[in-house]
Amino acid sequence: MEIIALLLLATPILVYLGYLLVLAAAAAFAKPRIVPPAESIPSLSILICAHNEAMRIDAKLETVIAAASHWPGMCEILVADDGSSDTTAAIVESFAARGVQLIRLPRGGKAAALNQVVPMARGDIVVMSDADPLFDDATLPALIAPFADPRVGAVAGAVETIRSGKRGRFAGSDILFRWYESTLRSAEDRLFGCISADGGLYAIRTALVPVVPASVTDDFWISTGAVAAGYRIAFAPDARVHEQSIAGDRQQFRRRVRITVRGLTGLWQRRALMNPAATGWYAVALVLHKVARRLAPLALVPLLPLSAILAFGDNPGWRSIFWALVFAGLLGACLLGLVGFLTRMRLPRPLALGYGAVLHLAGLTAGVTLFALGRRYAQWTPDKSAT
């Protein structure tokens, strides 16, 4: 029983911390990738899908237009309105004189919108971005630079949580999560290429954009289309966009559940990429980065009663104390999650970080369970609460 408990305890530690440390150590000895000078200036198509984004789309387009104005080549901006019931389409239409093209579509979900808009793109490279992250002047040059390497099929940008002004309840945990993801992507990029890209900002050669199934996460599916075609996904840490943290507990939880279910659906449909004979070390990293990270929290469920049994059983003194500490930590995390979720009280920063992590793990666990039970999400519903 104790061996099983140790394995359960080690699983999330090795998956979340061990993978990061091994990857960072290996990357430290790898030669940095040299980006060759670009032989020509590619044309760009910036695609944004929006559904009921009236509160955000104005600020988003202002930053995109400003960034596009610095691009020396052709740069078009396409906004697909996915059947909005608010004034999103009217706001986008007001930017027509500044070069923004509105494509009005009936409500069909983000995948359907992308599948209709991508064929309209005239650029050599498609830049994808959600409706809320804000560009800066360096976003596009930094994002497009890695395409000078012909082996690069897609580039992942860096999504940063806004730290100034009124911060959302989960801003601290979001900042930590973004740091973790960027550290992983930097190391992966040095070794075998990024696993996938974040929907906040990425770019892909237009010819490589696949048709997106309705039930998958579109950023994972589209960016890994480059790997499926034999290319690499690069990481551009200086290509930044900035977004507010989602504040609501239930919004955070539902978002994590939905992303987990859709992510596992996409992983299953992209399972051919997990074959080391076809994709080398990328296959191993894909399993650890995307599959193991979603399954690891399940180990904590049986560990809670097991640690209690071992803590109050016949183990020698120090072993009993160790398992008592494990049990107390898990029980404390559960109580923190329940109190935070039910009362919505504002917690001190250390507890807020812990609560954010607990909510994240709970969302992963619920998402994996729903996926195993056959639940699928075929339509994209963006979260609106950001303050």
VENPE-V977637 format. One record per residue. N is the residue number from 0. RES is the residue in three letters. SS is DSSP state (h for helix, s for strand, l for the rest). PSI is psi in degrees with one decimal (999 if undefined). Layout:
n = (N & N)
res = (RES & RES)
ss = (SS & SS)
psi = (PSI & PSI)
This chain:
n = (0 & 1 & 2 & 3 & 4 & 5 & 6 & 7 & 8 & 9 & 10 & 11 & 12 & 13 & 14 & 15 & 16 & 17 & 18 & 19 & 20 & 21 & 22 & 23 & 24 & 25 & 26 & 27 & 28 & 29 & 30 & 31 & 32 & 33 & 34 & 35 & 36 & 37 & 38 & 39 & 40 & 41 & 42 & 43 & 44 & 45 & 46 & 47 & 48 & 49 & 50 & 51 & 52 & 53 & 54 & 55 & 56 & 57 & 58 & 59 & 60 & 61 & 62 & 63 & 64 & 65 & 66 & 67 & 68 & 69 & 70 & 71 & 72 & 73 & 74 & 75 & 76 & 77 & 78 & 79 & 80 & 81 & 82 & 83 & 84 & 85 & 86 & 87 & 88 & 89 & 90 & 91 & 92 & 93 & 94 & 95 & 96 & 97 & 98 & 99 & 100 & 101 & 102 & 103 & 104 & 105 & 106 & 107 & 108 & 109 & 110 & 111 & 112 & 113 & 114 & 115 & 116 & 117 & 118 & 119 & 120 & 121 & 122 & 123 & 124 & 125 & 126 & 127 & 128 & 129 & 130 & 131 & 132 & 133 & 134 & 135 & 136 & 137 & 138 & 139 & 140 & 141 & 142 & 143 & 144 & 145 & 146 & 147 & 148 & 149 & 150 & 151 & 152 & 153 & 154 & 155 & 156 & 157 & 158 & 159 & 160 & 161 & 162 & 163 & 164 & 165 & 166 & 167 & 168 & 169 & 170 & 171 & 172 & 173 & 174 & 175 & 176 & 177 & 178 & 179 & 180 & 181 & 182 & 183 & 184 & 185 & 186 & 187 & 188 & 189 & 190 & 191 & 192 & 193 & 194 & 195 & 196 & 197 & 198 & 199 & 200 & 201 & 202 & 203 & 204 & 205 & 206 & 207 & 208 & 209 & 210 & 211 & 212 & 213 & 214 & 215 & 216 & 217 & 218 & 219 & 220 & 221 & 222 & 223 & 224 & 225 & 226 & 227 & 228 & 229 & 230 & 231 & 232 & 233 & 234 & 235 & 236 & 237 & 238 & 239 & 240 & 241 & 242 & 243 & 244 & 245 & 246 & 247 & 248 & 249 & 250 & 251 & 252 & 253 & 254 & 255 & 256 & 257 & 258 & 259 & 260 & 261 & 262 & 263 & 264 & 265 & 266 & 267 & 268 & 269 & 270 & 271 & 272 & 273 & 274 & 275 & 276 & 277 & 278 & 279 & 280 & 281 & 282 & 283 & 284 & 285 & 286 & 287 & 288 & 289 & 290 & 291 & 292 & 293 & 294 & 295 & 296 & 297 & 298 & 299 & 300 & 301 & 302 & 303 & 304 & 305 & 306 & 307 & 308 & 309 & 310 & 311 & 312 & 313 & 314 & 315 & 316 & 317 & 318 & 319 & 320 & 321 & 322 & 323 & 324 & 325 & 326 & 327 & 328 & 329 & 330 & 331 & 332 & 333 & 334 & 335 & 336 & 337 & 338 & 339 & 340 & 341 & 342 & 343 & 344 & 345 & 346 & 347 & 348 & 349 & 350 & 351 & 352 & 353 & 354 & 355 & 356 & 357 & 358 & 359 & 360 & 361 & 362 & 363 & 364 & 365 & 366 & 367 & 368 & 369 & 370 & 371 & 372 & 373 & 374 & 375 & 376 & 377 & 378 & 379 & 380 & 381 & 382 & 383 & 384 & 385 & 386)
res = (MET & GLU & ILE & ILE & ALA & LEU & LEU & LEU & LEU & ALA & THR & PRO & ILE & LEU & VAL & TYR & LEU & GLY & TYR & LEU & LEU & VAL & LEU & ALA & ALA & ALA & ALA & ALA & PHE & ALA & LYS & PRO & ARG & ILE & VAL & PRO & PRO & ALA & GLU & SER & ILE & PRO & SER & LEU & SER & ILE & LEU & ILE & CYS & ALA & HIS & ASN & GLU & ALA & MET & ARG & ILE & ASP & ALA & LYS & LEU & GLU & THR & VAL & ILE & ALA & ALA & ALA & SER & HIS & TRP & PRO & GLY & MET & CYS & GLU & ILE & LEU & VAL & ALA & ASP & ASP & GLY & SER & SER & ASP & THR & THR & ALA & ALA & ILE & VAL & GLU & SER & PHE & ALA & ALA & ARG & GLY & VAL & GLN & LEU & ILE & ARG & LEU & PRO & ARG & GLY & GLY & LYS & ALA & ALA & ALA & LEU & ASN & GLN & VAL & VAL & PRO & MET & ALA & ARG & GLY & ASP & ILE & VAL & VAL & MET & SER & ASP & ALA & ASP & PRO & LEU & PHE & ASP & ASP & ALA & THR & LEU & PRO & ALA & LEU & ILE & ALA & PRO & PHE & ALA & ASP & PRO & ARG & VAL & GLY & ALA & VAL & ALA & GLY & ALA & VAL & GLU & THR & ILE & ARG & SER & GLY & LYS & ARG & GLY & ARG & PHE & ALA & GLY & SER & ASP & ILE & LEU & PHE & ARG & TRP & TYR & GLU & SER & THR & LEU & ARG & SER & ALA & GLU & ASP & ARG & LEU & PHE & GLY & CYS & ILE & SER & ALA & ASP & GLY & GLY & LEU & TYR & ALA & ILE & ARG & THR & ALA & LEU & VAL & PRO & VAL & VAL & PRO & ALA & SER & VAL & THR & ASP & ASP & PHE & TRP & ILE & SER & THR & GLY & ALA & VAL & ALA & ALA & GLY & TYR & ARG & ILE & ALA & PHE & ALA & PRO & ASP & ALA & ARG & VAL & HIS & GLU & GLN & SER & ILE & ALA & GLY & ASP & ARG & GLN & GLN & PHE & ARG & ARG & ARG & VAL & ARG & ILE & THR & VAL & ARG & GLY & LEU & THR & GLY & LEU & TRP & GLN & ARG & ARG & ALA & LEU & MET & ASN & PRO & ALA & ALA & THR & GLY & TRP & TYR & ALA & VAL & ALA & LEU & VAL & LEU & HIS & LYS & VAL & ALA & ARG & ARG & LEU & ALA & PRO & LEU & ALA & LEU & VAL & PRO & LEU & LEU & PRO & LEU & SER & ALA & ILE & LEU & ALA & PHE & GLY & ASP & ASN & PRO & GLY & TRP & ARG & SER & ILE & PHE & TRP & ALA & LEU & VAL & PHE & ALA & GLY & LEU & LEU & GLY & ALA & CYS & LEU & LEU & GLY & LEU & VAL & GLY & PHE & LEU & THR & ARG & MET & ARG & LEU & PRO & ARG & PRO & LEU & ALA & LEU & GLY & TYR & GLY & ALA & VAL & LEU & HIS & LEU & ALA & GLY & LEU & THR & ALA & GLY & VAL & THR & LEU & PHE & ALA & LEU & GLY & ARG & ARG & TYR & ALA & GLN & TRP & THR & PRO & ASP & LYS & SER & ALA & THR)
ss = (l & h & h & h & h & h & h & h & h & h & h & h & h & h & h & h & h & h & h & h & h & h & h & h & h & h & h & h & h & l & l & l & l & l & l & l & l & l & l & l & l & l & l & s & s & s & s & s & s & s & l & l & l & l & l & l & h & h & h & h & h & h & h & h & h & h & h & h & h & l & l & l & l & l & s & s & s & s & s & s & s & s & l & l & l & l & l & h & h & h & h & h & h & l & l & h & h & h & l & s & s & s & s & s & s & l & l & l & l & h & h & h & h & h & h & h & h & h & h & h & l & l & l & l & s & s & s & s & s & l & l & l & l & s & s & l & l & l & h & h & h & h & h & h & h & h & h & h & l & l & l & s & s & s & s & s & s & s & s & s & s & l & l & l & l & l & l & l & l & l & h & h & h & h & h & h & h & h & h & h & h & h & h & h & h & h & h & h & h & h & h & l & l & l & l & l & l & l & l & l & l & s & s & s & s & h & h & h & l & l & l & l & l & l & l & l & l & h & h & h & h & h & h & h & h & h & h & h & l & l & l & s & s & s & s & s & s & s & s & s & s & s & s & l & l & l & l & l & h & h & h & h & h & h & h & h & h & h & h & h & h & h & h & h & h & h & h & h & h & l & h & h & h & h & l & h & h & h & h & l & h & h & h & h & h & h & h & h & h & h & h & h & h & h & h & h & h & h & h & h & h & h & h & h & h & h & h & h & h & h & h & l & l & l & l & l & h & h & h & h & h & h & h & h & h & h & h & h & h & h & h & h & h & h & h & h & h & h & h & h & h & h & h & l & l & l & l & l & h & h & h & h & h & h & h & h & h & h & h & h & h & h & h & h & h & h & h & h & h & h & h & h & l & l & l & l & l & l & l & l & l & l & l & l & l & l & l)
psi = (-40.6 & -35.7 & -41.4 & -42.9 & -39.7 & -40.5 & -40.7 & -39.4 & -39.0 & -28.0 & -57.2 & -31.3 & -45.9 & -38.5 & -46.0 & -41.4 & -44.3 & -45.8 & -43.4 & -45.5 & -42.9 & -43.4 & -44.5 & -39.2 & -43.1 & -39.8 & -29.7 & -26.1 & -5.2 & 148.6 & 136.2 & 143.6 & 130.4 & 121.0 & 117.7 & 157.4 & 143.9 & 135.3 & -24.1 & 167.3 & 113.0 & 153.0 & 148.4 & 146.8 & 115.5 & 119.8 & 130.6 & 127.1 & 136.9 & 136.5 & 112.6 & 55.5 & 31.9 & -30.6 & -17.3 & -27.5 & -29.9 & -52.4 & -37.6 & -50.1 & -33.8 & -43.8 & -35.1 & -43.3 & -41.9 & -42.6 & -42.3 & -29.6 & -20.0 & -6.8 & 127.2 & -16.6 & -169.4 & 135.7 & 110.1 & 152.0 & 118.0 & 128.7 & 120.0 & 116.3 & 112.8 & 69.5 & 40.9 & 143.7 & 1.4 & -154.4 & 19.4 & -51.0 & -40.8 & -39.7 & -45.0 & -41.4 & -28.7 & -12.4 & 6.3 & -39.2 & -16.1 & 13.5 & 6.1 & 128.4 & 126.2 & 130.9 & 109.0 & 128.1 & 149.5 & 155.4 & 117.0 & -3.3 & 161.1 & -39.7 & -45.7 & -40.2 & -45.7 & -42.6 & -26.7 & -31.3 & -37.2 & -43.2 & -17.8 & -14.5 & 132.1 & -7.4 & 158.6 & -30.1 & 137.1 & 127.2 & 120.3 & 138.7 & 143.0 & 173.5 & -7.8 & -33.0 & 138.2 & 135.0 & 164.1 & 178.0 & -25.2 & -3.2 & -54.4 & -48.8 & -41.4 & -36.6 & -35.3 & -22.6 & -44.0 & -17.8 & -8.8 & -23.0 & 116.4 & -14.1 & -10.5 & 123.3 & -24.1 & 158.1 & 129.6 & 132.3 & -179.5 & 126.1 & 123.9 & 142.1 & 131.7 & 128.5 & -19.4 & 166.6 & -157.6 & 115.5 & 141.4 & 167.2 & -31.8 & 18.4 & -43.3 & -48.1 & -33.2 & -40.7 & -43.6 & -42.4 & -42.0 & -38.7 & -44.5 & -47.5 & -42.4 & -37.3 & -43.5 & -47.2 & -37.8 & -44.1 & -44.6 & -39.7 & -40.1 & -30.7 & -56.2 & 4.5 & 154.0 & 153.8 & -42.7 & -172.5 & 159.5 & 137.5 & -13.4 & -35.8 & 121.5 & 167.6 & 152.7 & 146.9 & 132.4 & -37.9 & -16.7 & -5.1 & 120.4 & 165.5 & 135.1 & 121.0 & 154.2 & -26.1 & 13.8 & 165.6 & 121.0 & -35.2 & -42.4 & -46.4 & -45.5 & -46.9 & -38.2 & -10.5 & -29.8 & -41.9 & -41.9 & -27.3 & 2.9 & 11.6 & 176.2 & 150.2 & 119.6 & 164.1 & 131.2 & 89.9 & -22.3 & -5.2 & 93.6 & 146.3 & 158.8 & 128.4 & 155.9 & 151.4 & 145.1 & 128.2 & -40.1 & 136.8 & -48.1 & -35.4 & -45.1 & -47.5 & -49.5 & -38.5 & -43.9 & -39.8 & -48.2 & -44.4 & -38.3 & -47.0 & -47.4 & -36.0 & -43.9 & -34.2 & -44.1 & -38.7 & -41.0 & -41.0 & -20.6 & 22.6 & -20.7 & -26.2 & -11.5 & 9.8 & 109.9 & -26.4 & -25.2 & -38.7 & 7.2 & -138.6 & -21.2 & -39.2 & -43.8 & -45.5 & -35.4 & -42.5 & -45.2 & -41.9 & -40.5 & -34.8 & -55.8 & -37.8 & -30.2 & -28.7 & -25.8 & -40.6 & -23.0 & -26.0 & -25.1 & -19.9 & -54.2 & -20.1 & -30.9 & -55.8 & -34.8 & -43.8 & -33.5 & -42.6 & -44.0 & -32.1 & -36.4 & 17.5 & -148.2 & 20.1 & 151.8 & 165.1 & -54.5 & -34.0 & -37.8 & -40.6 & -42.5 & -48.4 & -27.5 & -39.1 & -40.4 & -46.3 & -44.1 & -39.8 & -44.4 & -43.0 & -40.4 & -39.2 & -40.9 & -43.9 & -40.7 & -43.6 & -43.7 & -46.6 & -46.7 & -41.8 & -39.9 & -35.3 & -24.3 & 24.3 & 151.6 & 120.4 & 152.3 & 154.7 & -48.9 & -42.4 & -34.5 & -40.4 & -43.7 & -41.5 & -41.6 & -40.4 & -41.2 & -43.9 & -39.2 & -48.5 & -37.3 & -39.0 & -39.7 & -46.3 & -45.9 & -40.1 & -43.6 & -41.7 & -46.2 & -38.9 & -44.7 & -28.8 & -1.0 & 7.5 & 136.4 & 149.7 & 114.9 & -4.7 & 143.4 & 125.2 & 101.2 & 147.4 & 138.4 & -24.2 & 121.6 & 11.1 & 999)
